[in-house]
Amino acid sequence: MGKIVSFATQKGGSGKSTLTLILATSLAVDYNLKLAVLDCDYQQSIVKTRTHMDAENLEQLKELDTEATYPYDIFPMSMTKIFDFVDNPKNDKYDLILLDLPGRADGNEIFDALTACDVVFVPLVSDYLDRASTADFTGILHSIKSVADKDGIAFAYYGLSTKRTNRREDKEMDEYINHIGLSRLKASLGLRAAYSRPSTLFSMQNPTYSRYAGGDKAVIDEVKALCDEIIEKLELPVAQLTPTKDESTQ
């Protein structure tokens, strides 16, 4: 079985579903990882992105390449079915399984889902309410890790800074995270318009799609740095970066 990961927090609006989409697509397209996303969020935003936005794009791609397909699998799923999925031997084919969970942590279902993970990445947004909820959520993850350590089960969690604007709020968040002792990734994502148009088909590292979404080289560099660090943290099988059409024709 591959690694099981969630980008999770107990506060809505932190961008966890968007983050899941951006990274899932890049890790599958650019790094050739076999990947599945379990969309357990009540809003089903990842499923909707594929069915409402990317389905038409895939049909257009098939006109040029009849074998064109989505780069990874997405499954709409209730949280009670997560363990059935990860315990099924036929799903051992995946290098990585990403869980998109609801933006709350007030029930046993959320707690149980988190215990299924090898690693949880906590999106860090720089405002007061997010800082407070981050501390509460970190306490939950710490409790899970304490039990996992006693049982010899691998479990880790890291902060992941998102929507950064290099303002005073970011500095305050940095100080706060250091104060509560939350380890975090070096890479981060800024508050960029391109990230509001994630795709389950096209990677943000693709220059053509990045420009279409309103991005630039900074977007490509940020996503690449984050993917590289996640691959290192999770010890995922390293694959040769797949050149995009833009790069391969230069």
JOUR-V631099 format. One record per residue. N is the residue number from 0. OMEGA is omega in degrees with one decimal (NA if undefined). NEAR is the number of other C-alpha atoms within 10 Angstrom. D_LAST is the distance of its C-alpha to the last C-alpha in Angstrom with 1 decimal. Layout:
BEGIN
n=N omega=OMEGA near=NEAR d_last=D_LAST
n=N omega=OMEGA near=NEAR d_last=D_LAST
END
This chain:
BEGIN
n=0 omega=177.5 near=15 d_last=38.5
n=1 omega=-179.6 near=18 d_last=35.4
n=2 omega=177.9 near=18 d_last=35.5
n=3 omega=-170.1 near=22 d_last=37.0
n=4 omega=171.8 near=23 d_last=35.8
n=5 omega=167.9 near=25 d_last=36.6
n=6 omega=-165.7 near=24 d_last=35.4
n=7 omega=172.6 near=29 d_last=39.0
n=8 omega=-178.6 near=26 d_last=41.4
n=9 omega=-179.7 near=20 d_last=44.7
n=10 omega=176.4 near=19 d_last=43.7
n=11 omega=177.8 near=13 d_last=42.0
n=12 omega=-179.1 near=12 d_last=39.2
n=13 omega=178.7 near=21 d_last=37.5
n=14 omega=-176.2 near=21 d_last=34.3
n=15 omega=179.2 near=24 d_last=34.7
n=16 omega=176.9 near=25 d_last=33.6
n=17 omega=178.5 near=20 d_last=30.5
n=18 omega=177.8 near=21 d_last=29.7
n=19 omega=179.9 near=22 d_last=30.4
n=20 omega=-177.3 near=25 d_last=28.0
n=21 omega=-175.2 near=23 d_last=25.1
n=22 omega=178.5 near=21 d_last=25.5
n=23 omega=-177.1 near=28 d_last=26.4
n=24 omega=180.0 near=25 d_last=23.3
n=25 omega=-179.2 near=24 d_last=21.0
n=26 omega=179.2 near=27 d_last=23.0
n=27 omega=-175.0 near=24 d_last=23.1
n=28 omega=-171.1 near=26 d_last=19.5
n=29 omega=-176.5 near=23 d_last=17.6
n=30 omega=174.6 near=19 d_last=20.4
n=31 omega=178.5 near=19 d_last=21.8
n=32 omega=174.9 near=21 d_last=25.3
n=33 omega=-164.9 near=19 d_last=28.0
n=34 omega=173.9 near=23 d_last=29.3
n=35 omega=174.2 near=22 d_last=32.1
n=36 omega=174.7 near=24 d_last=33.1
n=37 omega=-177.6 near=24 d_last=36.8
n=38 omega=-178.4 near=24 d_last=37.3
n=39 omega=179.5 near=23 d_last=40.9
n=40 omega=-178.4 near=20 d_last=40.8
n=41 omega=-178.5 near=13 d_last=43.3
n=42 omega=178.9 near=12 d_last=40.8
n=43 omega=-175.4 near=18 d_last=38.5
n=44 omega=179.3 near=18 d_last=35.6
n=45 omega=175.9 near=25 d_last=33.0
n=46 omega=-179.0 near=19 d_last=34.6
n=47 omega=177.7 near=13 d_last=34.7
n=48 omega=179.8 near=17 d_last=31.0
n=49 omega=-173.4 near=18 d_last=30.2
n=50 omega=-174.8 near=12 d_last=32.9
n=51 omega=-176.6 near=12 d_last=32.7
n=52 omega=-170.4 near=16 d_last=29.0
n=53 omega=-179.3 near=17 d_last=26.8
n=54 omega=179.1 near=17 d_last=29.0
n=55 omega=178.6 near=12 d_last=28.1
n=56 omega=178.6 near=13 d_last=24.4
n=57 omega=178.4 near=17 d_last=24.8
n=58 omega=176.7 near=14 d_last=26.8
n=59 omega=177.5 near=13 d_last=24.0
n=60 omega=-179.0 near=14 d_last=21.6
n=61 omega=175.9 near=13 d_last=24.3
n=62 omega=178.1 near=10 d_last=24.3
n=63 omega=-178.1 near=9 d_last=20.9
n=64 omega=-175.4 near=11 d_last=21.6
n=65 omega=-179.1 near=10 d_last=25.3
n=66 omega=179.5 near=8 d_last=24.9
n=67 omega=-178.5 near=13 d_last=23.0
n=68 omega=176.7 near=13 d_last=25.1
n=69 omega=-175.8 near=16 d_last=25.4
n=70 omega=178.6 near=22 d_last=24.0
n=71 omega=-175.4 near=19 d_last=27.4
n=72 omega=175.1 near=15 d_last=31.0
n=73 omega=-179.9 near=18 d_last=33.1
n=74 omega=169.8 near=15 d_last=36.8
n=75 omega=-170.4 near=17 d_last=39.2
n=76 omega=171.1 near=19 d_last=42.0
n=77 omega=-177.5 near=14 d_last=45.2
n=78 omega=-179.4 near=20 d_last=45.6
n=79 omega=-177.7 near=13 d_last=48.5
n=80 omega=-176.0 near=12 d_last=46.3
n=81 omega=-177.1 near=16 d_last=43.8
n=82 omega=175.4 near=13 d_last=45.8
n=83 omega=-179.2 near=10 d_last=46.3
n=84 omega=-173.8 near=16 d_last=42.5
n=85 omega=179.1 near=19 d_last=41.8
n=86 omega=-179.7 near=11 d_last=44.8
n=87 omega=-176.9 near=10 d_last=43.9
n=88 omega=-178.4 near=10 d_last=42.8
n=89 omega=179.1 near=10 d_last=40.5
n=90 omega=174.8 near=15 d_last=38.3
n=91 omega=-178.4 near=15 d_last=37.9
n=92 omega=-175.5 near=12 d_last=34.6
n=93 omega=172.3 near=18 d_last=32.8
n=94 omega=-173.0 near=18 d_last=31.3
n=95 omega=174.5 near=23 d_last=31.8
n=96 omega=-179.5 near=25 d_last=34.1
n=97 omega=177.3 near=23 d_last=33.9
n=98 omega=172.4 near=28 d_last=37.0
n=99 omega=-173.3 near=28 d_last=36.9
n=100 omega=176.6 near=28 d_last=40.5
n=101 omega=-177.7 near=21 d_last=42.6
n=102 omega=175.7 near=19 d_last=42.7
n=103 omega=178.8 near=15 d_last=46.2
n=104 omega=-173.4 near=18 d_last=48.1
n=105 omega=-179.9 near=9 d_last=51.6
n=106 omega=-178.7 near=8 d_last=52.4
n=107 omega=-178.6 near=9 d_last=52.6
n=108 omega=178.0 near=13 d_last=49.8
n=109 omega=-179.8 near=18 d_last=47.2
n=110 omega=179.9 near=14 d_last=48.8
n=111 omega=179.8 near=15 d_last=48.8
n=112 omega=179.2 near=18 d_last=45.1
n=113 omega=179.6 near=23 d_last=44.2
n=114 omega=177.2 near=19 d_last=46.1
n=115 omega=-172.6 near=17 d_last=43.9
n=116 omega=167.8 near=20 d_last=40.9
n=117 omega=-178.6 near=17 d_last=39.8
n=118 omega=172.4 near=21 d_last=38.1
n=119 omega=174.2 near=24 d_last=38.4
n=120 omega=-176.0 near=20 d_last=36.1
n=121 omega=176.8 near=25 d_last=37.9
n=122 omega=-178.2 near=25 d_last=36.0
n=123 omega=178.7 near=27 d_last=37.4
n=124 omega=-169.6 near=22 d_last=37.7
n=125 omega=166.4 near=24 d_last=39.4
n=126 omega=-170.9 near=13 d_last=42.6
n=127 omega=-177.6 near=12 d_last=46.2
n=128 omega=178.2 near=10 d_last=46.6
n=129 omega=179.0 near=20 d_last=43.5
n=130 omega=-179.4 near=18 d_last=44.7
n=131 omega=-179.3 near=12 d_last=48.1
n=132 omega=177.1 near=16 d_last=46.7
n=133 omega=179.1 near=24 d_last=44.3
n=134 omega=178.9 near=16 d_last=47.4
n=135 omega=-177.6 near=15 d_last=49.3
n=136 omega=177.1 near=19 d_last=46.4
n=137 omega=176.9 near=20 d_last=45.9
n=138 omega=177.1 near=13 d_last=49.6
n=139 omega=-179.5 near=14 d_last=49.1
n=140 omega=178.3 near=20 d_last=46.3
n=141 omega=178.6 near=16 d_last=48.4
n=142 omega=178.6 near=11 d_last=51.2
n=143 omega=-178.4 near=17 d_last=49.1
n=144 omega=179.6 near=18 d_last=47.8
n=145 omega=178.3 near=13 d_last=51.4
n=146 omega=-179.7 near=13 d_last=52.5
n=147 omega=179.4 near=15 d_last=49.4
n=148 omega=179.4 near=12 d_last=50.0
n=149 omega=-178.3 near=8 d_last=53.6
n=150 omega=179.6 near=9 d_last=52.7
n=151 omega=-179.6 near=9 d_last=50.0
n=152 omega=-179.4 near=13 d_last=47.3
n=153 omega=175.7 near=11 d_last=43.8
n=154 omega=179.8 near=20 d_last=43.0
n=155 omega=175.8 near=20 d_last=41.1
n=156 omega=-176.8 near=22 d_last=40.0
n=157 omega=169.9 near=19 d_last=37.8
n=158 omega=179.1 near=21 d_last=37.2
n=159 omega=-175.2 near=21 d_last=33.8
n=160 omega=179.5 near=22 d_last=33.5
n=161 omega=178.0 near=22 d_last=32.1
n=162 omega=-178.6 near=18 d_last=32.2
n=163 omega=-179.1 near=17 d_last=32.4
n=164 omega=-179.5 near=14 d_last=32.9
n=165 omega=177.7 near=11 d_last=34.1
n=166 omega=-177.9 near=9 d_last=37.6
n=167 omega=-179.2 near=11 d_last=41.0
n=168 omega=178.2 near=15 d_last=40.9
n=169 omega=178.7 near=19 d_last=38.1
n=170 omega=178.8 near=14 d_last=40.1
n=171 omega=176.9 near=15 d_last=43.2
n=172 omega=178.4 near=19 d_last=41.3
n=173 omega=-179.5 near=16 d_last=40.1
n=174 omega=-178.9 near=12 d_last=43.7
n=175 omega=-179.9 near=17 d_last=45.1
n=176 omega=176.3 near=18 d_last=42.8
n=177 omega=-177.9 near=12 d_last=43.8
n=178 omega=-178.0 near=9 d_last=47.4
n=179 omega=173.6 near=12 d_last=47.4
n=180 omega=179.1 near=11 d_last=45.7
n=181 omega=175.0 near=16 d_last=42.7
n=182 omega=-179.4 near=13 d_last=39.9
n=183 omega=178.9 near=19 d_last=36.5
n=184 omega=175.9 near=14 d_last=32.8
n=185 omega=-179.2 near=11 d_last=31.2
n=186 omega=-179.8 near=17 d_last=28.1
n=187 omega=175.8 near=18 d_last=28.9
n=188 omega=178.4 near=21 d_last=27.6
n=189 omega=176.6 near=15 d_last=28.3
n=190 omega=-173.5 near=13 d_last=29.9
n=191 omega=-177.5 near=17 d_last=26.8
n=192 omega=-176.5 near=11 d_last=26.8
n=193 omega=-176.6 near=17 d_last=23.8
n=194 omega=176.2 near=22 d_last=25.9
n=195 omega=179.6 near=14 d_last=28.3
n=196 omega=179.2 near=18 d_last=26.0
n=197 omega=-178.5 near=24 d_last=25.3
n=198 omega=173.3 near=22 d_last=24.4
n=199 omega=-175.5 near=27 d_last=25.5
n=200 omega=-175.9 near=23 d_last=22.6
n=201 omega=-179.3 near=22 d_last=19.5
n=202 omega=173.3 near=26 d_last=18.7
n=203 omega=174.8 near=31 d_last=18.6
n=204 omega=174.8 near=25 d_last=15.8
n=205 omega=-176.2 near=19 d_last=13.6
n=206 omega=-179.3 near=19 d_last=12.2
n=207 omega=-179.4 near=16 d_last=13.1
n=208 omega=178.9 near=18 d_last=16.5
n=209 omega=177.6 near=22 d_last=17.1
n=210 omega=178.6 near=15 d_last=16.8
n=211 omega=-178.3 near=13 d_last=19.0
n=212 omega=-179.8 near=18 d_last=21.5
n=213 omega=-178.2 near=14 d_last=21.7
n=214 omega=-179.7 near=20 d_last=19.8
n=215 omega=-178.5 near=18 d_last=17.5
n=216 omega=179.7 near=12 d_last=16.0
n=217 omega=177.3 near=13 d_last=19.7
n=218 omega=-179.6 near=22 d_last=20.0
n=219 omega=-178.7 near=17 d_last=17.1
n=220 omega=-179.9 near=14 d_last=18.6
n=221 omega=-178.2 near=17 d_last=22.1
n=222 omega=178.8 near=22 d_last=21.5
n=223 omega=-178.7 near=19 d_last=19.8
n=224 omega=-179.8 near=16 d_last=22.6
n=225 omega=177.2 near=18 d_last=25.2
n=226 omega=-179.2 near=20 d_last=23.9
n=227 omega=-178.7 near=16 d_last=23.8
n=228 omega=178.4 near=14 d_last=27.3
n=229 omega=177.1 near=17 d_last=28.7
n=230 omega=179.2 near=15 d_last=27.5
n=231 omega=-178.6 near=12 d_last=29.2
n=232 omega=-176.2 near=13 d_last=32.4
n=233 omega=-177.4 near=16 d_last=32.7
n=234 omega=178.9 near=10 d_last=31.8
n=235 omega=179.0 near=15 d_last=29.6
n=236 omega=-176.9 near=14 d_last=28.1
n=237 omega=178.1 near=12 d_last=24.9
n=238 omega=177.7 near=11 d_last=22.0
n=239 omega=177.4 near=8 d_last=18.5
n=240 omega=-179.1 near=11 d_last=16.2
n=241 omega=179.5 near=13 d_last=14.5
n=242 omega=175.2 near=14 d_last=10.7
n=243 omega=179.4 near=15 d_last=10.2
n=244 omega=178.9 near=11 d_last=8.6
n=245 omega=-176.0 near=10 d_last=6.6
n=246 omega=-173.0 near=10 d_last=5.5
n=247 omega=-179.2 near=8 d_last=5.7
n=248 omega=179.8 near=7 d_last=3.8
n=249 omega=NA near=5 d_last=0.0
END
